Amino acid sequence: MTDTASRNKTHPKKPISPPLGPLSGITILDLTRVLAGPYCTMILYDLGARIIKVEPPGGDDSRSYGPWFDGKSAYFMSLNRGKESIVLNLKNGDDRLVFEKLVADADVLVENFRPGTMKKLGYGWDTLHIQYPKLIYAACSGFGQTGPNSGRPAYDMVVQGMGGLMSLTGHHGGPPTRVGTAIGDITAGLFTTIAINSALFDRTKTGTGQFIDISMLDCQIAILENAIARYSATGTNPGPSAARHPSIAPFECYESSDGHIIIAAGNDALFENLCNTLDVSHLATEERFSSNKARIENVIALKECLEEILTKKDTNYWLSMLETAGVPCGPLNTVADAVADRQVQSRNMVVEIESDSSTKLKIAGNPIKLSRYMDPEIRGPAPSLDQHRDHIVNK
């Protein structure tokens, strides 16, 4: 077998079709890179859309991010499963013609450049909307298309810090702490996905596309949950509460004899069940613990009382007892524990990417379960750079 034939077998020019789903028949032109945008289009692929990933010469930056699996970026593979890749230089005349043909056939264009980049290239929303009125154009950027910071670049950690999230994370008096996953990018990707699906539905009624403006910073503000309400109501700046809920108790991570257990007794009835199960029923009637308000005011003392009992037995013992009593609880899992969990496995939340290797890369599955569609255990491979040019151009 020649080297060329070997490469073609390993990297076929014709892509594997996306899974059947509610977005089957929808074509997404994906100009995004790294995380927020690729996370969005990964979800759209899982829902059945065809994703054409338009990469610059040199490719998506994340192709160079470790760790490595079979000589490829596992980071890139985990976010770009099933997509088609074509390299286009949008400053090159021939490539621009190819791009414009792709835009004409696309339902959605997604990009995460700094605002104004596409306009400078001649492909801003105003221009494209006139030429392709049905096209939905989604722009996901650090700070959005308007406001004094709109032109600034951003990464996940920048918006975690600016959005107040890091001030709520970690331990009181400790150093600034980033959330363990790139929540700034992921939430922006999720909100972009929601917006695209909303715009697709709206187009069925109006016949026209629209412009979607998503800001990573906006998304961080949106997920501050009740922190803004707490600040508004009390005038006190919320701070970090470690593994403890700021408004509900008991609702945190407790020590057991061999590790930790998470207990979330979100109302008085559950707290009473917890106390009865731990054989400390008197705690439920003590004035300092008799209501959620009282428990929050005495949360440190409450933790000491509970851990005095919990540290006498191991985690599995307490999990069995509390589950039987109907008290919400769980173990403190590592990533390895989580992916091996029977519940996670039963929900097809760890899937494999197709590859030529005998060892398949395992990645997170799709949490959206739809009764009319299958949820495949194996997903299409992440593309090599420019792998599908011939198929995309000639289709």
N, C-alpha and C positions, 0 to 999 in steps of 0.2 A: 504494500500500500504506500503510495507517495505521501510526502508530507502534506501536500495540499489536500489530498483525499482524506487523510487522517484528521486534518483540522476541520474539514467540512462535516465529518462524521461527529466530531466532538462538539462543534459549534454550528449546527444546521442553520442555513440562511432563512428557512421558513420557520416562524415561531410556532410554539404550541399554543393552541387556542385557549383563551381564558375560561375559567369555569362558567357553566351556565348560571345566570343570576338575573335579578331584576334590571341590571344595567346592560345585559347582553344587547349588542347592536349599537351601543354608544361608543364613540371613539374619543379618547382624551389625548390631546397633544401636551406632553409633559416636558416643560423646559426647566423644571426645578432640579435642585441639587442638594446634597447633604442629607437633611432630615425632615424638616417640617413639610415641604412639598412632596418628597418621595413617600412619606408616611401617608399623606392624603391619597396619593394615587395608588399606593399599595392597597388601601381599603377599597378604592373604586375598582381595582382589578379583581379583588376577592368577590366583589358584587357583580362581576361579569363584564366590566368594561374592557375594551381594548386600549392598552396604554402604549403610545408611541413616545419613547423617551428621546428627546432631541438633546444631544450632548455637544458641547463645544470641542474643538480639537484638544486632545488631552483627556477629555472625559470629565465626568462628575468628580469633584474633589474627593468624595468619600471612597472612590476606588483605591485611594492610597492610604486609607485608614485600616489599622489592624483591629483585631487579630486576623491571622491568615488561615485559610482553609483550602487545601489543594492549590496553594499559590495564589488564591484570590482573596479579596477582602471579605471577611465574614460580615463586617458592618454593612458593606454595600449589598451583599447578597441578601441579607435579612430584610432590606427595605425595597428591593427592586425585583422581587420574584415575579416571573411571568411577563415582564415588560419587554418590549422590542426596542432596540437601540439603533439610532442613526446619528452620525456626526455631521453637523452642519455649522459652517462659519457664516453667521448672518451678516457679515460684511463682504462676503464673496457673492458676486453676481449670480453664478450658476446655483450655488446653494440657496440663495434667496428665492430663486424660481421654484426649487424643490419645496422649500418651506411654505411658500404661498399656496402651492398645490395642496399641501397637507392641511393648511388652515382652512382652505375651501371645503375640504371633506370632513373636517372635525366638528364635533358637537361642543367640545369644551377645550379651552386653552388654559393651562395652569403655569404660572411662573412665580419665582420668589426672588427676583432681582430687586435692587434698590429702586424706589419709585423714579420714573423718568428714563430708565435704561431702555425699555422697549420703545418708548416714544422717539428717542434719539436714533434708534435703528429703523424708524419708519413704521413700527408695528404697535403703536399705542392704541388704547381702547377706542378713541374717537375715530381713528383711521380704519381700524378693523371692523368696527360696528357698521360703518357706512358700506363697506364692501361685503361684509358677511353678517347681515342683521340677525341671523339665528344663532350666531356664535355666543357662547357663554365664556366670559373672560374672568378668570380668578387670579388675583394678585395677592400673594401672602408675603408680607415684608415685616421688618422689625418694628416699625412704628406707624405703618399705614401710609396712605397717600396724602394725608393732610396733617397740619400741626407743625410746630416749630422743629420737631425732631424727625420729620418724615424722611429726610435725606440721609439720615445716619445709618450705618451698618449695625447689625446686632447678631449675637449668637444667644443660645439658650441661657447661659449664665448671666449675661447682661440683663435680660428681661426678668429673670428670677430675682436678681438684686433690685432692679428698678421697680418691679411690680410689688414689692413688699413681702414676697413669699419667703425669702431667706431670713427675714426678721422674725418669721413665725416658726422656723425650722431649727431643730437642735435643742440644746439644753440652756436653761436660764444662766446667764453669765458666761456661756461658752463662746467660742469663735463663730463667725458667720458660717452657716452650713447650707450647702446646696442639696436640693432634693436628689435622691440617688439615681433617678433617671432624668433624661432631658425633657422635663415636663413643659418647659417653655416652647420647645419645638413640637412636642406631641400634641399639646392642646391646640396649638395653631393649626396643625394638620387636621385634627378632628373637627374644629370649627369650619375649616375650609371645606371639608367633606360634607358637612351638614349644609353649608351654603350652596355648594354645587348641586346637591340633590334637590334642594328647595328651588333653585333656579331652573333645573330641568323640569320639575313639576309645573312651575309657573309658565314655562315655555309651551307646555301642552295647552294652556289656556289662552296665551297671548300670541303665540307664534314667533316671539322675538326673544333674543338673548339679553343678557344684562351684565354689568360689571360688578364684580365682587371684590371688596376691599377688606382684607383681614390683616390685623396688626398683632404681632406676637405679644406686645405689651398689653394691648387690650384684652387678650385672652388670659393673661396672668391676673389682671384686675378682675375679670369675670369669674375666676375660680378661687378668689379669696373667700368665697363662701360667706359665712356670717361675720368675718373679721371686720368688714367695713361697717356692718350694722352694729357690732359691739362697740366699735370706736365712736360711731355716731351717737349711740344711746348713752354711753358712759363718759365720753371725753378722754378715756384712758387708752393709750396706745397699746394694742395687743402685743404680747411677746411670745417667745417660744415656750411650749409646754411639753417638750420631749415626746414621750409616747402616751401622753395623757390628753383626754379631751378637755377643752377649756370650759365647757358648759354642762357636762354630764359626768356623773360619778356613781359607781365605779365603772370606768371606761378607759382602761389602759393595760399596760404590760406588767405582769407581776412575776416575781421569782417563785420557782418551785424547787423541789429538792435536787433536781438534775438539770435545771435550765429556766425556761420562762413559759408562761401561759398568758394569752390575751383573753381578757374578760370584758364584755360590754353589756352591762346590765342597765339598759336605757330607760327604765321606769321603776316605780316603787314596787310593783308586783314582781318584776324580775329580781330586784334587790332582795326581796323577801325570800324568793326561791333560792337565791345564792346563799343567803345566810342559813337557811334550813339545810341545804346540802352540805355546807361546811360545818354543820352542827354548832353554829353560833347564832341561833335565831334571836337571841336577845339584842344583837346589834341593830336589827331592823326596827326595834322599838325605842332605842336610845335617842334622846332628843337631838344629839349632834349628828345622827345619821337618819333621822326619821323622814326626811324629804330630800329631794335632789338639791334644793338650795342649801340645806344644812350640810349635805355630804360634800358639796363643792367648797363650802367654807371650812370644812374639816378634812379635806381630801388627803392630807399627809397622814393624819392620825388614822383615817380609814385604811389607807394602804398598809400601814404598820399592823393594824389588826388583822387584815386579810392575809398578809404574808406570814404572820405568825402561824397560821394554819396551813397555808399553801406550801410552805417550805418543809412540811413534814412528810409529804408524799411527792412522787414524781409527776411529770406533766401528763403522761398518758393516763395515769390513775384519775387525775382531776378532769381531764377531757371526757373520759367515760362517764364519770359521775355528773358533771355539769350538762353534758349533752342529754343524758337521761332525764334531767330535771328541766330541760328546755331553756337553759341559760346560754345565750350566745357566747361562744368561746372558740378558741383556736390555738394552734401551736405557733411559735415564732419560727418560720421556715427560712432556710437559705434558698437561693435560686435552685440549687440541686434538689432540695426537698420539694420545692414548689412544682417543678416540672415532672417529678416522679409521683406526685400526689394522685391518688386514684380518681378523685373528683375531676381534677384537671385533665387527666388522661381520658376519662369517660366522655368529656365534653369536646374532645378533639382540639384541645387548645395547645398542643405541641405537635407541629406538623413537620414534614420533611420537604426539602427542595430537591427536585430532580437534578441529578448530576451523573457523570461518568464514573465517579468514585464509588467504590464498594461501601464506603462510609458516607452516609447522607448527613448534611447539615440540618440540625433541628432548629426550628424557629417558632415563634409564637403564632398560633392560629388566629382565626377570625372569630371574635366573640359574638358576631351577629348571626344568629341561627334563624333561618327562614324555612317555614314548613313546606314550601313548594320547591325548594332547591336543595341539592346535595351539598355537603360540606366536605370536600375531598381531603384525604389524609396526606396527599402528596401534591405540592404546588409546582408550577412551572419554574424552570431555572432562571436565575438572574442572567441578563445578557452580557456577552463580551462586548467590548466597545465597537460600535458600528456593525455589529453582527448581522443586522437584518436590513441593511441598506438596499440590497437588490429587491427584496420582497416588498419593502415599503415603497420604493420609488416606482416599481413596475406593477404594483397591484392595481 
